[in-house]
Amino acid sequence: MTSNSDTSSPTAWPLGEWTLALRPIRAEDGPLWLEFMRTMSWATRYKRGARRAEDLGADDVLRAVTPDPDSEIVFVVVVSRNEVTKIVGVARARRTRADIWDFAIVVLDDWQKCGIGLTLMRALMDALDARQAERIEGDVLATNKNMLEFLERLGFDAQPHPDHPHIARVALKLPPRITGTPLSAG
C-alpha cells in the first residue's frame, strides 16, 4: 500500500504572522476541512464545482479526509497563528486510468496569489511522478481565466471539453522517469 502523499514530512514556511504547512490530509482534519468548505466564497465554490457545506454529510467529510491510498493523493496547506489553525488550500488527484490521474485544486480567496496553489500543484506533480503517472488531467470552467493562465504557466494544455462547451479540459504529460543504473565514466 502506498501512502497518501508519497512524502511524510510537512514543509513549513512563514507568511506575515502566519505559519503555513504543506502536508497530506489526515483523518483528524475533518473539522478543519468542513470549516474550509464553509469559508469558501460563492464564486470560488462555483468555479470549482464544489458543493455547499450545508449539503455535506458525515460520509462526505470522512471520504474527503481519508483518501484511498492506492488511487488518491490529497495535500493541504494549513495555516496557523496563535491558537488558530485552518486549511486554506487543497489539491487532490485520483487515478482514473492506469497511468492517468484527474486533479482538482482550490485555494480560499484571501490566500490566493500567495504561492499556495503553486506549492500544492508542485507537491501533487512530484507525488504523481513518484507513482510513475504519465498524465494529469482536470476540468476548469472556461471562464476561469486565472486558473487557466496558472495551469498554462505550469505547462498544461487546455482544449475545449468534448461534452461541455463551458468547460476546458486541461492536461499535462508528465516527463518520463529515467530508471536504471548510471553508466560509469571510464
C-alpha positions as CSV (number, residue, x, y, z in Angstrom):
1,M,0.0,0.0,0.0
2,T,1.3,3.5,-0.9
3,S,1.0,6.4,1.4
4,N,-1.4,9.3,0.6
5,S,1.4,11.6,-0.4
6,D,4.5,9.5,-1.0
7,T,6.2,12.0,1.4
8,S,5.7,12.1,5.1
9,S,7.3,15.3,6.3
10,P,5.4,18.5,6.2
11,T,7.0,21.6,4.6
12,A,6.5,24.8,6.5
13,W,7.2,28.5,5.7
14,P,6.2,31.9,7.2
15,L,3.9,34.4,5.6
16,G,3.4,37.5,7.6
17,E,2.1,36.5,11.0
18,W,1.1,33.1,9.8
19,T,3.0,29.8,9.5
20,L,1.9,27.7,6.5
21,A,2.5,24.0,6.3
22,L,2.1,21.7,3.3
23,R,1.2,18.2,4.2
24,P,-1.0,15.2,3.3
25,I,-4.6,15.4,4.5
26,R,-5.2,13.4,7.7
27,A,-8.3,11.7,9.1
28,E,-8.4,14.1,12.0
29,D,-8.7,17.0,9.6
30,G,-12.5,16.5,9.3
31,P,-13.5,19.7,11.3
32,L,-10.8,21.8,9.5
33,W,-11.9,20.5,6.1
34,L,-15.6,21.2,6.9
35,E,-14.7,24.8,8.0
36,F,-12.6,25.2,4.8
37,M,-15.8,24.3,2.8
38,R,-17.9,26.7,4.9
39,T,-15.4,29.5,4.4
40,M,-15.2,29.1,0.6
41,S,-16.8,32.0,-1.2
42,W,-19.7,31.5,-3.6
43,A,-17.5,32.5,-6.6
44,T,-14.7,30.0,-5.7
45,R,-17.3,27.3,-5.0
46,Y,-18.9,27.9,-8.4
47,K,-15.6,28.0,-10.3
48,R,-14.5,24.7,-8.7
49,G,-17.9,22.9,-8.8
50,A,-17.8,22.4,-5.1
51,R,-20.9,21.6,-3.0
52,R,-22.3,23.8,-0.3
53,A,-21.1,22.9,3.2
54,E,-24.7,22.6,4.3
55,D,-25.2,19.8,1.8
56,L,-22.2,17.7,3.2
57,G,-22.8,14.8,5.5
58,A,-20.5,12.9,7.8
59,D,-19.8,10.4,5.0
60,D,-18.7,13.2,2.7
61,V,-16.3,14.6,5.3
62,L,-14.9,11.1,6.0
63,R,-14.4,10.5,2.3
64,A,-12.6,13.8,1.9
65,V,-10.1,13.3,4.7
66,T,-9.4,9.6,4.2
67,P,-8.5,9.2,0.6
68,D,-7.8,5.7,-0.8
69,P,-4.0,5.5,-0.6
70,D,-3.8,3.3,-3.7
71,S,-5.7,5.6,-6.0
72,E,-5.9,9.1,-4.5
73,I,-3.4,11.7,-3.3
74,V,-4.5,14.7,-1.2
75,F,-2.4,17.6,0.0
76,V,-3.5,20.5,2.2
77,V,-1.9,23.8,3.2
78,V,-2.7,24.5,6.8
79,V,-2.1,27.9,8.3
80,S,-1.6,28.7,12.0
81,R,-1.2,31.7,14.2
82,N,-1.5,31.8,18.0
83,E,-4.4,29.3,18.7
84,V,-5.9,29.5,15.1
85,T,-5.4,26.7,12.7
86,K,-7.2,26.3,9.4
87,I,-7.0,24.7,5.9
88,V,-6.6,27.3,3.2
89,G,-5.9,25.1,0.2
90,V,-6.5,21.6,-1.0
91,A,-5.2,19.7,-4.0
92,R,-6.3,16.2,-4.9
93,A,-5.6,13.7,-7.6
94,R,-7.5,10.5,-8.3
95,R,-6.3,7.7,-10.7
96,T,-8.9,7.4,-13.5
97,R,-6.9,5.0,-15.7
98,A,-3.7,3.1,-15.4
99,D,-1.3,6.0,-15.6
100,I,-3.7,8.9,-15.8
101,W,-4.8,11.0,-12.9
102,D,-7.6,13.6,-12.6
103,F,-6.8,16.6,-10.3
104,A,-8.7,19.4,-8.5
105,I,-7.3,22.3,-6.6
106,V,-8.9,25.1,-4.6
107,V,-7.4,27.9,-2.5
108,L,-9.5,30.2,-0.4
109,D,-9.9,33.7,-1.8
110,D,-7.9,35.5,0.9
111,W,-5.0,33.2,0.3
112,Q,-4.8,33.3,-3.4
113,K,-1.8,34.9,-5.1
114,C,0.4,33.8,-2.1
115,G,2.1,30.8,-3.8
116,I,-0.2,28.3,-2.2
117,G,-1.6,27.0,-5.4
118,L,1.8,26.6,-6.9
119,T,3.1,24.8,-3.8
120,L,0.1,22.4,-3.9
121,M,0.5,21.7,-7.6
122,R,4.2,21.1,-7.3
123,A,3.6,18.6,-4.5
124,L,0.9,16.9,-6.4
125,M,3.0,16.6,-9.5
126,D,6.0,15.3,-7.5
127,A,3.8,12.7,-5.9
128,L,2.5,11.7,-9.3
129,D,6.0,11.5,-10.6
130,A,6.9,9.1,-7.8
131,R,3.9,6.9,-8.8
132,Q,5.1,7.0,-12.4
133,A,2.0,8.7,-13.7
134,E,2.1,9.6,-17.3
135,R,-0.6,12.3,-17.5
136,I,-2.6,14.6,-15.2
137,E,-5.9,16.0,-16.3
138,G,-8.7,18.2,-15.0
139,D,-11.7,20.2,-15.9
140,V,-11.8,24.0,-15.5
141,L,-14.6,26.4,-16.1
142,A,-13.8,28.0,-19.4
143,T,-14.5,31.5,-17.9
144,N,-12.0,30.9,-15.1
145,K,-9.1,32.7,-16.8
146,N,-6.9,33.0,-13.7
147,M,-6.9,29.2,-13.3
148,L,-6.3,28.6,-17.0
149,E,-3.4,31.0,-17.1
150,F,-1.9,29.5,-13.9
151,L,-2.1,26.0,-15.4
152,E,-0.7,27.2,-18.7
153,R,2.4,28.6,-16.8
154,L,2.8,25.1,-15.4
155,G,2.8,23.6,-18.9
156,F,-0.8,22.4,-19.1
157,D,-2.5,22.4,-22.4
158,A,-6.2,23.5,-22.5
159,Q,-8.7,22.2,-25.0
160,P,-12.5,22.5,-25.2
161,H,-14.2,19.7,-23.3
162,P,-15.8,17.3,-25.8
163,D,-19.1,17.2,-24.0
164,H,-19.4,20.5,-22.2
165,P,-18.7,23.8,-24.1
166,H,-18.4,25.8,-20.9
167,I,-15.6,23.6,-19.6
168,A,-12.0,23.4,-20.6
169,R,-10.1,20.1,-20.3
170,V,-6.6,20.7,-19.1
171,A,-3.8,18.1,-19.4
172,L,-0.1,17.8,-18.8
173,K,2.0,14.9,-20.0
174,L,4.5,14.2,-17.2
175,P,8.1,13.7,-18.1
176,P,9.2,10.0,-18.3
177,R,11.2,8.8,-15.4
178,I,14.8,7.7,-16.0
179,T,15.4,4.3,-14.3
180,G,18.3,2.0,-14.2
181,T,22.0,2.2,-13.2
182,P,24.0,5.1,-14.4
183,L,26.8,4.3,-16.8
184,S,30.3,4.6,-15.3
185,A,32.6,7.1,-16.8
186,G,35.6,5.3,-17.5
